[in-house]
């Protein structure tokens, strides 16, 4: 028998802007644009929330610093995390939505707010 598909057929998914396939396509495009696959991990900063993982990566050729934040917990998290090598006031971009966020604090900390089982990718750029 023909296997059931969890998300529908690929052509059907590609016709829907919010489908799994379209979101994955966008995620892979961001990965390619910033060459995240060539990044060098520079830090895994300490965090307070038990389900939170933050990884800091240096992107190639001056693209900036990439920060991955993942909440594996079943409760929301919100905390400030020190970003290694980043200067206070550095600009921050949500890499998936391309929205500009609040800059890093004067101490070089990024405010991370995640819902349960959510992840975000941030781009930290030099301060203006």
N, C-alpha and C positions, 0 to 999 in steps of 0.2 A: 504493500500500500504506500501511497505517496505520504511523505513525512509532513507533519503540520509545522508551520512556521510560527515562531513566537511573535514576530513583528510584521508579518505580511510579506508579500513578494518584493523583491528589490525594485522592480519598476513602480509598484504602488508606493513604496517608501520614498523613492526619488521624486515622486510627484507631490509629496507632502513636505513642506518646509520644516516641520518640527518632528519628523520621524527619526528613529534611531539611525538609519543610514545617512540622512542629511546631517545630523549632529556629528556623527563620526567623520563624515567628509569634511566638515568645518574644522573639527579638532585636528585632523591630519594636515589640513591646509595651514593652520597656525603652526603646527610642528615643523612643517617644511619652510614656511616664511622666515621663521626665526632660527632655523637649523638647531632646534632643541636636541636632536639626536647627536649633535656634536658638542653639547654642553659638558662642562666639567663640574661635578658636584664639589662645592667648597664648604658646605656646612649643613648640619642637621641641628638647628638650635634647640635648646631646652624649652619645653612648654609646660603649662600647668595642667591643661585638660588631658585626662588619661587617654582619650580616643583621638587626639590630634597629632598629626605628623606634618612637620614642615621641613622641606628640603630646599636648599639654596644652591643655584647653579650659575656658573659664569658662562654666558653665551659667547660664541665665537665672533671674531671681527668687530668688536665694539657694539654689539647689539644691546648690551646691558646685562643686568642680572635677572634671572628668572627664578621665581619662587613658586613652588607647588605646595599647596596646603590641602590636606585631606582630613576630614572628620569621619573616623570609623565608628564613632560613638552614636548612641541613640538619643542624645540630647544636644541642643545647639551649643556652640562654643563662641566666645568672643574674648579675645585677649590681644595684647601687644607683644610682638615677637621681634627681638633684635636681629637685624639682617647684617650678617658679616660683610665687612668691607663697604657698606653703603653709608652715604653721608646723610645727615639730617636734612630734611627739606627736599630730598630727591623725589622726583615725580614718579607716580605709580599708575600703571595701566592694567585694567582687567584684560588679559590677552584674548579671551573668547568673545567678550562683548565689545571690546575696544573702547570701553568707557574709561575716562580719567577718574581716578579715585583721589582721596585725600593723600597728600604727600606724606613721606615718612616723618615721624616725630623728630624733634631736634636731636634726640638720642639715637636716631637711625632705626627706629622701631616701626614695624608695619602692623596696622590694625587688621586682624583677621577675624571675620565673623562668618561662621558657617552653620548651616542647618544640619540636622542629623544625616549622616551618610552622604555628605556633599563634598565636593572638591572644587578648588579654584586655582587658576594659574595667573600669576602676577608678573608684570614686567616692571623692573625698577630702573629708571633712567636717571642720568645726572641731573642735579638741581639746576634750575635756570639761573 
